[in-house]
């Protein structure tokens, strides 16, 4: 096959790569994208099975992310929000912890029902207070600690501590408490400012919208075999025999592929297993994520939800789509379907005899680890001479991936203009 030429080649059509290429294209630069998979999105993909939409690994979209609002038409995604709060399976039944800003009328009832106590609220407020000053979380990395240590210092204990621990473990995919407390508080701030939601067409709608400005520049099923420096640029070869010469190359892949192409040390990652079931029984509970607030470890599931209650477009009318997620990695072997089914049913308070498996997603490299001290901006220019972007270069989130793509594009533009 003949060689191609471009000013910039972006390797990877995940969120960071799409954002990077779009910024370059908007500046009038000839930016191409090579994607190893059969569609855009990277880890943000959706499988449509018998009319059900199953995202690859449980994911949500928080409309409060600043970078999201800057580059995405949120109205076009037709977001379907979850309920304002979290459902908790307790030793004495279930309780819904309300979002204090979006459902303030429910907070007194929680106190009366002893879902939480005034001292619990004071302790959590003490821990969460720095989230009101987000710049302080990123400007003083020396003051950062692990999430577990920060909760201990604030006196967060008992049932509410278990709820905080288990809710956040499903967000950062870490139940050891070793994640950066500053990172956890930045995420908490986003949950306070916005209610997580799901696009009507599934999470795939996000990368597909990002891809629209550069759709004619994307080549899928093109896995890069190697990148070689040449006079005045780079020559990139694909496994299908295609070659391309570019002045600049941006590696916008996951951390393992980035390490293979650049020679850098890969960033450790954490994994997740998400199991999806179909149920024919009506669901009369709240459209919320449920976690286990009971003492002791009862099962592998970190969160469960009847997704179709929050996002009706995810299931055909009259049928329910249920998801449960469990951690995967060191100390967390892949759990059996029966284990996940039993635990998820307990959290939701339902009988699962009619649940039928739809699909199971095993994602071993779902999120980069985010240990303390928090580093929110890693260099975008690799020692090899290549540019690198992705959520492993900023924060491990959709926000981080988009920011990384934008700031890498701006750095490339400065060099092209120089």
N, C-alpha and C positions, 0 to 999 in steps of 0.2 A: 504494500500500500504506500502511496506517496506521502511526503512530509507535509506538515502544515506549519503555519507561522502565526504568531500573535504577540502583542505587546506583553500581555500577562496571561499566564495559565494558572487557574485556581484548581487545585486537586482536591475534590470532595465537594458534593452539593448538599452538605448539611446546612444548618442555620447559619453558622459562621461563614462558610464558603459562599452561600447565596447572598448574604449581606455584603460581604467584601466585593464580590463581582458586581453587584448592583450599584454600589457607590462608585466603583471604577467606571462602569458604563455610563453613569450619570455625569461623570466628569469628561466624557468623550473618549475614553480609552478603550482599546480593543482587548477586552477580557473574555477569555474562554473558560469553560468549566469541564473537567473530565470527572465523571462519577463512576465508581466501580459497580454500584448497584443498578437495579433496573428502574429506579425512580429517584426523585429528589427527596431530601429529608434527613438522610443519615439515620440517627436513632429515633427520629420523630416520624413514624410511619403508622399507617392504619390498614388493617386487613378487613375487608368486607366479606362476610361469610353468611350466606343465606339471609341477607337483609340486615345483619347485625354489624355494627362497627366496633372493632376491637383494636384499640391502640396497642402498639407493641411495647408492652410494659405499661403499667398504669401511669398516666400522665395527666396533668391539668395545665391550664393556661391562666396565669394571673394577669388580668388587664391592668394592674397597677405598675407593672414593670415599666420604667420610664423609656427604655430603648424600644420596647414593643410599641408604645404609643407613638414613637417618633417615626417608625418605618412601616407600620402595618395599618391597614384599614380595618379596625376592629369591628365596625358595624357590618362590614361585608362577611365577616366570619360567622355572624349570627350566633353569638355566644349564649350558651345555656348554663346558668350559674348553679352551683351547689347551694344548699341551704347555708345560712350564716351561722356556722358553729361546727361542732363535731359531736357525733354520737359516741357514748361511752358505755361499754358493757361492764357493769359493776357486780360485786359480790351479791348485792341485794336487788338485782334487776338492771335496768338501763336508765340512763339520764342523758339529756341533751345539754351540752355546754354551749351556751349562746355566745355569739359574737357580741361583746359588750357595746360596740358602737352601732352595729346594724340591727341588733335586737335587744336594746336595753331593757325593755319591759319584762324580759324573761329572766333577768339576773336575780331579782328578789325571790322569785320562785325557786331558783336553784339553791339559794341560801336556806330557805324554809325547808326544802326537801333534803337538806344536808348533802347535796351534790358537791358543794364546796363550802368552806367556812370562811368567815371574814379574815382570819389569820392566813389562810391559804391564799386569798386574793392579795393580801399585803405582801406576802413573800414573792409571789409571781410578779407583782408590780415592781418590786425591788429589783428582781432579775431583769425584767423587760424594759425598765426605765431608759437605759442607754439607747434603745431603738428609737427614741424620740429625737436623738441627736446622731443621725447616721454618719456624719463626717467624723465624729469622734471614734467610731468603730474602725475606720480605715486609716485614720491619721496617726494612731498610736498603737502600732502592732505589738510593741513590747508589753502592753497591758492586756493583751489577749490571753486567754487560757482555754482549756478544754471546756466543752459544754457541761460536762458532769461536774467539774470543779466549780464552775460559776453557779450552777444550781445549788450545790452544797453550801457555798458561801452565802447565798441569798436565803437559805433556810426553806427551800422548796422541798417538801417531804410528803409522805403518805400517798393517798390516792391521786391527788392532783399532780404530784411528781411523776407517778407512773403514766398518767395521761400525757403530760408534756414529753416525757422520754419516748413513749411509744408513738405519739403523733409525729414527732420530729424524726424518729428513726425511719419512718416510712418516707420522709421527705429527703433526708440526706443519705439514706440507705446505710445507716450505722447505728447500732444499738450499744456500742461500747462506751459512749459518752466522750470519745476522743476527738470528735469534730470540733473545729474552731467555734468558740462561743460567739465571736463577732459575726461569723458567717451565719450562724443560727439566728442571731438577732436581726440581721439584715433581711433574712427570709421572713421572720416574724413581722417585721415592719410591713412587708408586702402583703401578708395575710391580713393585717389590720386595715391597710389602705384599700384592698380589693378582695373580692370574693372569687375564688378559683372557679373556672368554668370550662366547658368543652364546646368547641366549634360544632355547628350542625353537621358538617361533613366529616367530623373526626379531626384528630390532631394533624392529620396530613394536610389539612386546609392551610395551616400556617406556612410550611415550606412551599407549598404550591403557589400561594400568593406572593411570597418573597421571590419565587422564580420567574414570575410573569415578565418583569422588565428585561430579563436576560434569557428567556426561554429558547430563542433561536441560537444561543451560544453554548448550550448545554449538550454534551454527549454522554449518554448513559451506557452502562455495560462496557466501560472502558477503564480497566484496572491498570494502574501504573506499575511498570516493571522496574523502571530505574530513571534516575535523574542525573545528568552529567553536565558539568560546567564546560562551556565552550567560549571561544573568543566573542565577547560582547553579549553573553547571555547563557542560556541553558538549552540542552536538548533532552527532551522527555520522551521516553518510549513506553508504549502500552503493550500488554500481553497479547493483544490482537495484531501486533505488528505496526500499528500506527506510530508515527513519530511527529514531534512538534518542536519547533524552535521558538523560544520566548525570551524577551529581555529580562523578565522577572517571573519567578514561580512562587506561588503561595500554597503551602501545604495546609489544607483545611480539613484534615481527617481526624479520626480519633487518635488517642495518644499512642496506641501501639503501632498504627500505620505511620504516624508521624515519626516515631522513633526509627522505624525501618528505613524511611526515606532520607532522614536527616542525620541519623547516627546519634541522636540525643538519647538521654536516659528516659524511658517512658514514665509518665506519672502513674502511680498506683490507682486502681479503680475499684469500685464496689459494684456488686451485681444484684439483680432482682429476678424473681420468678413471679409471673402474673398468670393466674388461671381464670378462664372465663367460662361461665355456665349459662345455660338457658333455663328459665323457670316459667311454667305456665300459670303459677299462682299469683294473684294480685298482691301488690306490696302497699301496705297502708302506713308505713313508717316514713320518717323525714328523708328528704333527698340529700343525705349527708354521708360523709366518710365516718366509719365506725372503727374505734380502736378498743383495745382491751385494758380496762382500768383495774382489773382484779389483781390481787396479790399473787405472786408466784408466776412462773411461766406456764401458760396453759396450752400453747401451741405455736406453730411457726408463723402465723399470719400477723403482719404489722398493721394492715388496714383492709377493710372490706367495704363494699358499697353496692347497692342496687343502682347501677349506672343509669339505667333507663328512667329512674325516678327523677334524676336531675337533668338528664339529656334524653328526652323522648326519641330523638332522631337516631339514637344508637340501637334501637330495636324496633321490629315490626309492631304495629298496634296490637295490644292485648297480650304481649309477651314481655318477659322481664330479662334483662341482661345483668348478671351478677359478676363482680370481679373480686378477687382476693390476691394480695401480694405478700411475698415473703422474701427475706433477705437471702442472698446467695454469696458464698465466698468463704473465707477462713472462719471456721467454727459454725458455718451455716451450710450444711449439705443440702442439695436439692430435695425438698420435701415431697412426699407422695401426694397424689391427688386426694386420697381419702383423708389424710391429715389436714390438708388445706380446706377441704369441704367441711369437715367436722368443726374446725375452729371458726371458719367464716360464718357458718350457720349459728354458732353460739353468739358471735358478736352481733349478728343481725337479729337474733331471737326468733329464728324461723326453723321449720322442719325441711331438710334438704333432700328428701327422698325423690323428688321429681327433678332435681337438677341434672341436666345433661351437659356433658363437657362440649364446649364449642371449639376452643383452641387454648393452647398453653404456650406462653412466651417465656423463654429462658434467655435473659440478657446478662451475660457475665461481666460486661464492661459498660454498665449503664451510666455511672457517674464517676468523675475523678474524685479522689479523696480531697478533703479540705481541712487539713490539720492546722493548729495554731503554730506560730502567729499567722494571721490571715494575710495573704498576699493577693491583692485584687488586680494588680497589673504586672504580668510577667512580660519580658522582652518579646517583641514580635519578629525580631530579626535573629535568626539562628546563626550559630557559629559557622555553619556550613555555607552560609551565604543565602540560604533560602529564607523566605518569610513563613511564619507559622501562626495560625489562629485557630481558635476553638474554645470550648468551655474549660479546657485544661490550661488556658493561658490567662483567663480572668476568673470569675466565680463560676462554680459548677452549677449552672442554671441556664435557662433560656435567655435571661437577661445577659449573663456573662458571655454566652456564645455570640449574641448579636453585637454587643459592645466590642468584643474581640475582632469580629469581622470588620466593623466600621473603622476602628483605630488602625488595623493592619492596612486597610485600603488607603487611609490618609497617609500613612507612612510610605507606602509604595508610590503614591502620587507625588510626594515631596521628592523622592529619589528620581522619578521620571522627569520631573520639572527641573531638577538640579543640573 
